[in-house]
Amino acid sequence: MEILNNNIDIEPQKFKWVYDHFTAQKITIDNSFQRNYVWLPKHQIKLIETILIGFPIPEIYLWHTKTDHKNGDMWFSIIDGQQRIGAIVDYINGDYELETKYLEKENINTGFAGKKFDILPPQFKNAIWKYKLSIRLVADSVSRDRIVEMFLRLNSTNMTLNPQELRNAKFDGEFIELCAELAENEFWEENKLFSIADIRRMQDIQFISTILMFLRHGISEDTNQENINKTYDLFNEAYQERESDKDIFEQLISLVKKVINDDKAVSKFLKKKTHLYTLFLVAYKYLQTKGDIPKTAIENYKKFVDNYNDEEAIISNYSQDLATKILEYKRLSSTGTQGKSNRISRNNIIEEVMEN
């Protein structure tokens, strides 16, 4: 087997070189195996602070993808380091300031605290432009499959990517394409069901994956990471039910949207993915049996949400049997949420709640 490390050169480069290549789109992000997202402000500011006080940051991996034979211009793809590069570029472009609340105490009285790049004293601007990055350049002779393998190894070792982000790198077929397409539905944003942090870390994609798993396998499969991986692998090359699953999923969104009906209490309740997952499954049952969710069932669900955090209200507003089941639902929603028996029990309880 080819020794990949023999095709990697270590080249220190000042950030000015990276900035020029990045802004000229000669250093790019390959979204086919990694998601383009930025750090939270505190992470960006800590990185700039590290640079300004002269400490090293982790090395950057770039893959040489092509060369213009006429003028020698070269293009590179980021294998590892997109957040670091993006954070520095965004700071230079004036997208944020160095908020003092994220700086170390000893740096609050420096000449860079609280400032955007354009008003930094010259010595600090120069420190960024001249900051020397350790860059590992991977030769253009290395195949894309090997690059993806490197990306996965780098990130799985460093624990910088969660399981869904690793799946995004590994799989590029029909199943993940549908998950990404469904994630663009305005329903998620309208009801604030996923935070910005969730979306950055692809938790919306993972949630959609679990609902599509249900459509393919029923509730019998545990929704753990191993089974999600198996589903991605199974439907990566051929996914014959893609269009029918898409249609059903969009119908489920419409039903869940009816239940929420701009009620902030319900949408807040559904931010917990255990509740959201269960409601999707119950909506599927209504879709299959009645084609819609009756108004009375929606009213019952809203009543359930209103009483959920008040045990006395649950006991007084429901029969003893149903109150006991609702309290059991609360217990099941706090532990072991991925297990088959747990999900079946939660599903059955919510079905009963909405029918009574």
C-alpha positions as a Markdown table, in Angstrom:
| # | Residue | x | y | z |
|---|---|---|---|---|
| 1 | Met | 0.0 | 0.0 | 0.0 |
| 2 | Glu | 1.2 | 3.5 | -0.8 |
| 3 | Ile | 2.6 | 5.3 | 2.2 |
| 4 | Leu | 0.5 | 8.5 | 2.3 |
| 5 | Asn | 3.0 | 10.3 | 4.5 |
| 6 | Asn | 5.6 | 10.2 | 1.8 |
| 7 | Asn | 3.3 | 12.4 | -0.3 |
| 8 | Ile | 3.0 | 15.1 | 2.3 |
| 9 | Asp | 5.3 | 18.1 | 2.5 |
| 10 | Ile | 5.5 | 20.4 | 5.6 |
| 11 | Glu | 5.6 | 24.0 | 4.4 |
| 12 | Pro | 5.4 | 26.9 | 6.8 |
| 13 | Gln | 3.4 | 29.8 | 5.3 |
| 14 | Lys | 2.6 | 33.3 | 6.6 |
| 15 | Phe | -1.1 | 33.9 | 6.9 |
| 16 | Lys | -0.9 | 36.5 | 4.1 |
| 17 | Trp | -0.3 | 33.6 | 1.7 |
| 18 | Val | -3.3 | 31.7 | 3.0 |
| 19 | Tyr | -5.6 | 34.8 | 2.9 |
| 20 | Asp | -4.7 | 35.6 | -0.7 |
| 21 | His | -5.3 | 32.1 | -1.9 |
| 22 | Phe | -8.5 | 31.8 | 0.1 |
| 23 | Thr | -10.0 | 35.0 | -1.1 |
| 24 | Ala | -9.0 | 34.2 | -4.6 |
| 25 | Gln | -10.8 | 30.9 | -4.2 |
| 26 | Lys | -7.6 | 28.9 | -4.7 |
| 27 | Ile | -8.0 | 27.4 | -1.3 |
| 28 | Thr | -11.5 | 26.0 | -1.0 |
| 29 | Ile | -13.7 | 23.7 | 1.2 |
| 30 | Asp | -14.9 | 20.5 | -0.3 |
| 31 | Asn | -18.5 | 20.3 | 0.9 |
| 32 | Ser | -18.9 | 16.8 | -0.4 |
| 33 | Phe | -17.0 | 15.4 | 2.6 |
| 34 | Gln | -17.1 | 18.2 | 5.2 |
| 35 | Arg | -19.7 | 20.8 | 6.1 |
| 36 | Asn | -18.9 | 24.5 | 5.7 |
| 37 | Tyr | -19.7 | 26.1 | 9.0 |
| 38 | Val | -18.0 | 28.6 | 11.3 |
| 39 | Trp | -17.1 | 28.6 | 15.0 |
| 40 | Leu | -19.0 | 30.4 | 17.6 |
| 41 | Pro | -17.7 | 33.9 | 18.5 |
| 42 | Lys | -15.9 | 32.7 | 21.6 |
| 43 | His | -13.9 | 30.1 | 19.6 |
| 44 | Gln | -13.0 | 32.6 | 16.9 |
| 45 | Ile | -11.8 | 35.2 | 19.4 |
| 46 | Lys | -9.7 | 32.7 | 21.4 |
| 47 | Leu | -8.0 | 31.8 | 18.2 |
| 48 | Ile | -7.1 | 35.4 | 17.3 |
| 49 | Glu | -6.0 | 36.0 | 20.9 |
| 50 | Thr | -3.7 | 33.0 | 20.6 |
| 51 | Ile | -2.2 | 34.4 | 17.4 |
| 52 | Leu | -1.7 | 37.9 | 18.8 |
| 53 | Ile | 0.1 | 36.7 | 21.9 |
| 54 | Gly | 2.4 | 34.6 | 19.7 |
| 55 | Phe | 1.4 | 31.1 | 20.6 |
| 56 | Pro | 1.2 | 28.3 | 18.0 |
| 57 | Ile | -2.1 | 26.9 | 16.7 |
| 58 | Pro | -2.6 | 23.3 | 15.2 |
| 59 | Glu | -1.3 | 22.7 | 11.8 |
| 60 | Ile | -3.4 | 23.0 | 8.6 |
| 61 | Tyr | -3.8 | 20.2 | 6.0 |
| 62 | Leu | -4.2 | 21.2 | 2.4 |
| 63 | Trp | -4.6 | 19.0 | -0.7 |
| 64 | His | -3.1 | 20.2 | -3.9 |
| 65 | Thr | -5.9 | 19.7 | -6.4 |
| 66 | Lys | -4.7 | 21.2 | -9.6 |
| 67 | Thr | -2.1 | 23.4 | -11.3 |
| 68 | Asp | -2.5 | 25.9 | -14.2 |
| 69 | His | 0.2 | 24.7 | -16.7 |
| 70 | Lys | 0.2 | 28.2 | -18.3 |
| 71 | Asn | 1.1 | 30.3 | -15.3 |
| 72 | Gly | 1.8 | 27.8 | -12.5 |
| 73 | Asp | -1.1 | 28.9 | -10.3 |
| 74 | Met | -2.1 | 26.2 | -7.9 |
| 75 | Trp | -5.4 | 25.3 | -6.2 |
| 76 | Phe | -5.9 | 23.6 | -2.9 |
| 77 | Ser | -8.7 | 22.0 | -0.9 |
| 78 | Ile | -8.8 | 22.1 | 2.9 |
| 79 | Ile | -8.6 | 18.7 | 4.5 |
| 80 | Asp | -8.3 | 20.0 | 8.1 |
| 81 | Gly | -8.3 | 23.6 | 9.4 |
| 82 | Gln | -11.4 | 25.2 | 7.8 |
| 83 | Gln | -12.6 | 26.7 | 11.1 |
| 84 | Arg | -9.2 | 28.2 | 11.8 |
| 85 | Ile | -8.7 | 29.7 | 8.3 |
| 86 | Gly | -12.3 | 30.9 | 8.3 |
| 87 | Ala | -12.1 | 32.5 | 11.7 |
| 88 | Ile | -8.9 | 34.5 | 10.8 |
| 89 | Val | -10.3 | 35.5 | 7.4 |
| 90 | Asp | -13.6 | 36.7 | 8.9 |
| 91 | Tyr | -11.7 | 38.7 | 11.5 |
| 92 | Ile | -9.6 | 40.4 | 8.8 |
| 93 | Asn | -12.8 | 41.1 | 6.9 |
| 94 | Gly | -14.3 | 42.9 | 9.8 |
| 95 | Asp | -17.0 | 40.3 | 10.7 |
| 96 | Tyr | -16.4 | 40.5 | 14.5 |
| 97 | Glu | -14.5 | 42.3 | 17.2 |
| 98 | Leu | -12.3 | 40.8 | 20.0 |
| 99 | Glu | -14.9 | 41.0 | 22.8 |
| 100 | Thr | -13.2 | 41.3 | 26.2 |
| 101 | Lys | -15.5 | 38.7 | 27.8 |
| 102 | Tyr | -13.8 | 36.0 | 25.8 |
| 103 | Leu | -10.2 | 37.1 | 26.4 |
| 104 | Glu | -7.9 | 36.1 | 29.2 |
| 105 | Lys | -7.8 | 38.6 | 32.0 |
| 106 | Glu | -4.1 | 39.5 | 31.4 |
| 107 | Asn | -5.0 | 40.5 | 27.8 |
| 108 | Ile | -8.0 | 42.8 | 28.5 |
| 109 | Asn | -5.8 | 45.9 | 28.8 |
| 110 | Thr | -3.8 | 45.2 | 25.6 |
| 111 | Gly | -4.1 | 47.2 | 22.4 |
| 112 | Phe | -6.2 | 44.6 | 20.7 |
| 113 | Ala | -9.0 | 44.0 | 23.3 |
| 114 | Gly | -12.5 | 45.1 | 22.0 |
| 115 | Lys | -11.2 | 46.0 | 18.5 |
| 116 | Lys | -12.0 | 44.9 | 15.0 |
| 117 | Phe | -9.2 | 44.3 | 12.6 |
| 118 | Asp | -9.4 | 47.7 | 10.8 |
| 119 | Ile | -8.7 | 49.7 | 14.0 |
| 120 | Leu | -6.0 | 47.4 | 15.4 |
| 121 | Pro | -2.6 | 49.1 | 16.0 |
| 122 | Pro | -0.2 | 48.3 | 13.1 |
| 123 | Gln | 1.9 | 45.9 | 15.2 |
| 124 | Phe | -1.1 | 43.6 | 15.8 |
| 125 | Lys | -2.2 | 43.7 | 12.2 |
| 126 | Asn | 1.3 | 42.8 | 11.1 |
| 127 | Ala | 1.3 | 40.0 | 13.7 |
| 128 | Ile | -1.7 | 38.4 | 11.9 |
| 129 | Trp | -0.4 | 38.9 | 8.4 |
| 130 | Lys | 3.0 | 37.5 | 9.3 |
| 131 | Tyr | 1.8 | 34.7 | 11.6 |
| 132 | Lys | 3.5 | 31.5 | 10.5 |
| 133 | Leu | 1.2 | 28.5 | 10.0 |
| 134 | Ser | 2.5 | 25.0 | 9.8 |
| 135 | Ile | 0.9 | 23.6 | 6.7 |
| 136 | Arg | 1.0 | 20.0 | 5.5 |
| 137 | Leu | 0.6 | 19.9 | 1.7 |
| 138 | Val | -0.7 | 16.7 | 0.3 |
| 139 | Ala | 0.4 | 16.0 | -3.3 |
| 140 | Asp | -2.1 | 16.1 | -6.2 |
| 141 | Ser | -1.2 | 12.5 | -7.0 |
| 142 | Val | -3.1 | 11.3 | -3.9 |
| 143 | Ser | -6.7 | 10.1 | -4.7 |
| 144 | Arg | -9.8 | 11.7 | -3.3 |
| 145 | Asp | -10.7 | 8.4 | -1.5 |
| 146 | Arg | -7.4 | 8.6 | 0.4 |
| 147 | Ile | -8.1 | 12.3 | 1.2 |
| 148 | Val | -11.5 | 11.4 | 2.7 |
| 149 | Glu | -9.9 | 8.6 | 4.7 |
| 150 | Met | -7.3 | 11.0 | 6.0 |
| 151 | Phe | -10.0 | 13.5 | 6.9 |
| 152 | Leu | -11.9 | 10.9 | 8.8 |
| 153 | Arg | -8.8 | 9.7 | 10.7 |
| 154 | Leu | -7.7 | 13.2 | 11.6 |
| 155 | Asn | -11.1 | 14.1 | 13.0 |
| 156 | Ser | -11.9 | 10.8 | 14.6 |
| 157 | Thr | -8.6 | 10.8 | 16.4 |
| 158 | Asn | -8.9 | 14.4 | 17.5 |
| 159 | Met | -12.6 | 14.0 | 18.4 |
| 160 | Thr | -13.4 | 17.2 | 16.6 |
| 161 | Leu | -16.3 | 15.7 | 14.6 |
| 162 | Asn | -19.4 | 14.1 | 15.9 |
| 163 | Pro | -20.8 | 10.8 | 14.4 |
| 164 | Gln | -23.1 | 12.7 | 12.0 |
| 165 | Glu | -20.3 | 14.9 | 10.7 |
| 166 | Leu | -18.2 | 11.8 | 10.1 |
| 167 | Arg | -21.1 | 10.2 | 8.2 |
| 168 | Asn | -21.3 | 13.3 | 6.1 |
| 169 | Ala | -17.6 | 12.8 | 5.1 |
| 170 | Lys | -18.0 | 9.1 | 4.5 |
| 171 | Phe | -21.3 | 8.9 | 2.6 |
| 172 | Asp | -22.3 | 10.9 | -0.5 |
| 173 | Gly | -25.2 | 8.9 | -1.9 |
| 174 | Glu | -29.0 | 9.1 | -2.1 |
| 175 | Phe | -29.8 | 8.8 | 1.6 |
| 176 | Ile | -27.7 | 11.7 | 2.9 |
| 177 | Glu | -28.7 | 13.8 | -0.1 |
| 178 | Leu | -32.4 | 13.4 | 0.9 |
| 179 | Cys | -31.6 | 14.2 | 4.5 |
| 180 | Ala | -29.9 | 17.4 | 3.5 |
| 181 | Glu | -32.7 | 18.3 | 1.1 |
| 182 | Leu | -35.3 | 17.8 | 3.9 |
| 183 | Ala | -33.2 | 19.9 | 6.3 |
| 184 | Glu | -33.8 | 22.9 | 4.0 |
| 185 | Asn | -37.5 | 22.8 | 4.6 |
| 186 | Glu | -38.5 | 26.2 | 6.2 |
| 187 | Phe | -40.5 | 24.3 | 8.8 |
| 188 | Trp | -37.4 | 23.8 | 11.0 |
| 189 | Glu | -36.4 | 27.4 | 11.0 |
| 190 | Glu | -40.0 | 28.7 | 11.4 |
| 191 | Asn | -40.4 | 26.8 | 14.6 |
| 192 | Lys | -36.9 | 27.1 | 15.9 |
| 193 | Leu | -36.6 | 23.4 | 16.4 |
| 194 | Phe | -32.8 | 23.3 | 16.0 |
| 195 | Ser | -30.4 | 25.9 | 17.4 |
| 196 | Ile | -27.6 | 27.4 | 15.3 |
| 197 | Ala | -25.2 | 25.1 | 17.2 |
| 198 | Asp | -27.4 | 22.1 | 16.3 |
| 199 | Ile | -27.3 | 23.0 | 12.7 |
| 200 | Arg | -23.6 | 23.6 | 12.7 |
| 201 | Arg | -23.1 | 20.1 | 14.1 |
| 202 | Met | -25.6 | 18.5 | 11.7 |
| 203 | Gln | -28.0 | 17.4 | 14.5 |
| 204 | Asp | -30.8 | 18.4 | 12.1 |
| 205 | Ile | -29.5 | 15.9 | 9.5 |
| 206 | Gln | -29.2 | 13.2 | 12.1 |
| 207 | Phe | -32.7 | 13.7 | 13.4 |
| 208 | Ile | -34.1 | 13.5 | 9.9 |
| 209 | Ser | -32.1 | 10.3 | 9.4 |
| 210 | Thr | -33.8 | 8.7 | 12.3 |
| 211 | Ile | -37.3 | 9.5 | 10.9 |
| 212 | Leu | -36.3 | 8.1 | 7.5 |
| 213 | Met | -34.9 | 5.0 | 9.3 |
| 214 | Phe | -38.4 | 4.6 | 10.8 |
| 215 | Leu | -40.0 | 4.8 | 7.4 |
| 216 | Arg | -37.7 | 2.1 | 6.0 |
| 217 | His | -37.4 | -0.2 | 9.0 |
| 218 | Gly | -40.3 | 0.6 | 11.3 |
| 219 | Ile | -39.8 | 1.2 | 15.0 |
| 220 | Ser | -38.0 | -2.1 | 15.5 |
| 221 | Glu | -34.5 | -0.7 | 14.9 |
| 222 | Asp | -32.7 | 1.1 | 17.8 |
| 223 | Thr | -31.7 | 4.6 | 16.7 |
| 224 | Asn | -28.2 | 4.3 | 17.9 |
| 225 | Gln | -25.2 | 5.5 | 15.9 |
| 226 | Glu | -24.3 | 2.0 | 14.7 |
| 227 | Asn | -27.7 | 1.5 | 13.2 |
| 228 | Ile | -27.8 | 4.9 | 11.6 |
| 229 | Asn | -24.5 | 4.1 | 10.0 |
| 230 | Lys | -25.9 | 0.8 | 8.7 |
| 231 | Thr | -28.9 | 2.6 | 7.2 |
| 232 | Tyr | -26.6 | 5.1 | 5.4 |
| 233 | Asp | -24.5 | 2.3 | 4.1 |
| 234 | Leu | -27.6 | 0.3 | 2.9 |
| 235 | Phe | -29.1 | 3.2 | 1.0 |
| 236 | Asn | -26.0 | 5.0 | -0.1 |
| 237 | Glu | -25.8 | 3.6 | -3.6 |
| 238 | Ala | -29.5 | 2.7 | -4.3 |
| 239 | Tyr | -32.5 | 4.2 | -2.6 |
| 240 | Gln | -35.5 | 3.2 | -4.6 |
| 241 | Glu | -38.0 | 4.6 | -2.1 |
| 242 | Arg | -36.4 | 8.0 | -2.1 |
| 243 | Glu | -39.2 | 10.0 | -3.7 |
| 244 | Ser | -42.0 | 8.2 | -1.8 |
| 245 | Asp | -40.2 | 8.7 | 1.5 |
| 246 | Lys | -39.6 | 12.3 | 0.7 |
| 247 | Asp | -43.4 | 12.7 | 0.0 |
| 248 | Ile | -44.3 | 11.0 | 3.3 |
| 249 | Phe | -41.8 | 13.0 | 5.2 |
| 250 | Glu | -43.2 | 16.3 | 3.8 |
| 251 | Gln | -46.7 | 15.2 | 4.7 |
| 252 | Leu | -45.5 | 14.5 | 8.3 |
| 253 | Ile | -44.0 | 17.9 | 8.5 |
| 254 | Ser | -47.4 | 19.4 | 7.5 |
| 255 | Leu | -49.2 | 17.4 | 10.2 |
| 256 | Val | -46.6 | 18.3 | 12.9 |
| 257 | Lys | -46.9 | 21.9 | 11.8 |
| 258 | Lys | -50.7 | 21.7 | 12.4 |
| 259 | Val | -50.1 | 20.5 | 15.9 |
| 260 | Ile | -47.7 | 23.4 | 16.6 |
| 261 | Asn | -49.9 | 26.0 | 14.9 |
| 262 | Asp | -47.6 | 28.8 | 16.0 |
| 263 | Asp | -48.0 | 27.9 | 19.7 |
| 264 | Lys | -44.7 | 28.9 | 21.2 |
| 265 | Ala | -45.2 | 26.5 | 24.2 |
| 266 | Val | -45.5 | 23.5 | 21.9 |
| 267 | Ser | -42.6 | 24.5 | 19.7 |
| 268 | Lys | -40.5 | 25.0 | 22.8 |
| 269 | Phe | -41.6 | 21.6 | 24.1 |
| 270 | Leu | -40.6 | 20.0 | 20.8 |
| 271 | Lys | -37.1 | 21.4 | 21.0 |
| 272 | Lys | -36.4 | 18.3 | 23.0 |
| 273 | Lys | -35.8 | 15.8 | 20.2 |
| 274 | Thr | -37.3 | 12.9 | 22.2 |
| 275 | His | -40.7 | 14.7 | 22.0 |
| 276 | Leu | -40.3 | 15.7 | 18.4 |
| 277 | Tyr | -39.4 | 12.2 | 17.3 |
| 278 | Thr | -42.4 | 10.7 | 19.1 |
| 279 | Leu | -44.8 | 13.3 | 17.6 |
| 280 | Phe | -43.5 | 12.5 | 14.1 |
| 281 | Leu | -44.2 | 8.8 | 14.7 |
| 282 | Val | -47.7 | 9.4 | 16.0 |
| 283 | Ala | -48.3 | 11.8 | 13.1 |
| 284 | Tyr | -47.3 | 8.9 | 10.8 |
| 285 | Lys | -49.9 | 6.7 | 12.5 |
| 286 | Tyr | -52.6 | 9.3 | 11.9 |
| 287 | Leu | -51.4 | 9.8 | 8.3 |
| 288 | Gln | -51.8 | 6.1 | 7.6 |
| 289 | Thr | -55.1 | 5.6 | 9.4 |
| 290 | Lys | -57.0 | 8.9 | 8.9 |
| 291 | Gly | -55.0 | 10.9 | 6.5 |
| 292 | Asp | -54.9 | 13.8 | 8.9 |
| 293 | Ile | -54.7 | 14.6 | 12.6 |
| 294 | Pro | -58.2 | 15.5 | 14.1 |
| 295 | Lys | -58.7 | 18.8 | 15.8 |
| 296 | Thr | -59.5 | 17.1 | 19.1 |
| 297 | Ala | -56.2 | 15.2 | 19.0 |
| 298 | Ile | -54.3 | 18.4 | 18.5 |
| 299 | Glu | -56.2 | 20.0 | 21.4 |
| 300 | Asn | -55.4 | 17.0 | 23.6 |
| 301 | Tyr | -51.7 | 17.3 | 22.7 |
| 302 | Lys | -51.7 | 21.0 | 23.6 |
| 303 | Lys | -53.3 | 20.2 | 26.9 |
| 304 | Phe | -50.6 | 17.5 | 27.5 |
| 305 | Val | -47.9 | 20.1 | 26.8 |
| 306 | Asp | -49.5 | 22.7 | 29.1 |
| 307 | Asn | -49.7 | 20.2 | 32.0 |
| 308 | Tyr | -46.4 | 18.4 | 31.4 |
| 309 | Asn | -44.2 | 20.1 | 34.0 |
| 310 | Asp | -46.9 | 20.1 | 36.7 |
| 311 | Glu | -47.4 | 16.7 | 38.3 |
| 312 | Glu | -50.4 | 17.9 | 40.3 |
| 313 | Ala | -52.1 | 19.2 | 37.2 |
| 314 | Ile | -51.4 | 15.9 | 35.5 |
| 315 | Ile | -53.0 | 14.0 | 38.3 |
| 316 | Ser | -56.0 | 16.3 | 38.5 |
| 317 | Asn | -56.7 | 16.7 | 34.8 |
| 318 | Tyr | -56.4 | 13.0 | 33.7 |
| 319 | Ser | -57.7 | 9.7 | 34.8 |
| 320 | Gln | -55.5 | 7.8 | 37.2 |
| 321 | Asp | -54.5 | 5.3 | 34.5 |
| 322 | Leu | -53.6 | 8.0 | 32.0 |
| 323 | Ala | -51.9 | 10.2 | 34.5 |
| 324 | Thr | -49.7 | 7.2 | 35.5 |
| 325 | Lys | -48.8 | 6.7 | 31.9 |
| 326 | Ile | -47.9 | 10.4 | 31.3 |
| 327 | Leu | -45.6 | 10.3 | 34.3 |
| 328 | Glu | -44.1 | 7.1 | 32.8 |
| 329 | Tyr | -43.6 | 9.0 | 29.6 |
| 330 | Lys | -41.7 | 11.7 | 31.5 |
| 331 | Arg | -39.4 | 9.0 | 32.9 |
| 332 | Leu | -38.9 | 7.3 | 29.5 |
| 333 | Ser | -38.1 | 10.7 | 28.0 |
| 334 | Ser | -35.2 | 11.2 | 30.3 |
| 335 | Thr | -33.3 | 7.9 | 30.0 |
| 336 | Gly | -32.5 | 5.4 | 27.3 |
| 337 | Thr | -34.2 | 7.3 | 24.5 |
| 338 | Gln | -32.7 | 5.2 | 21.7 |
| 339 | Gly | -33.9 | 1.8 | 22.8 |
| 340 | Lys | -36.8 | 0.1 | 20.9 |
| 341 | Ser | -39.0 | -0.7 | 23.9 |
| 342 | Asn | -38.6 | 2.8 | 25.2 |
| 343 | Arg | -39.6 | 4.4 | 21.9 |
| 344 | Ile | -42.6 | 2.0 | 21.5 |
| 345 | Ser | -43.8 | 2.9 | 25.0 |
| 346 | Arg | -43.5 | 6.6 | 24.5 |
| 347 | Asn | -45.3 | 6.3 | 21.2 |
| 348 | Asn | -48.2 | 4.3 | 22.6 |
| 349 | Ile | -48.6 | 6.8 | 25.5 |
| 350 | Ile | -48.8 | 9.8 | 23.2 |
| 351 | Glu | -51.3 | 8.0 | 20.9 |
| 352 | Glu | -53.5 | 7.4 | 24.0 |
| 353 | Val | -53.1 | 11.0 | 25.2 |
| 354 | Met | -54.2 | 12.4 | 21.8 |
| 355 | Glu | -57.2 | 10.1 | 21.6 |
| 356 | Asn | -58.5 | 10.9 | 25.1 |
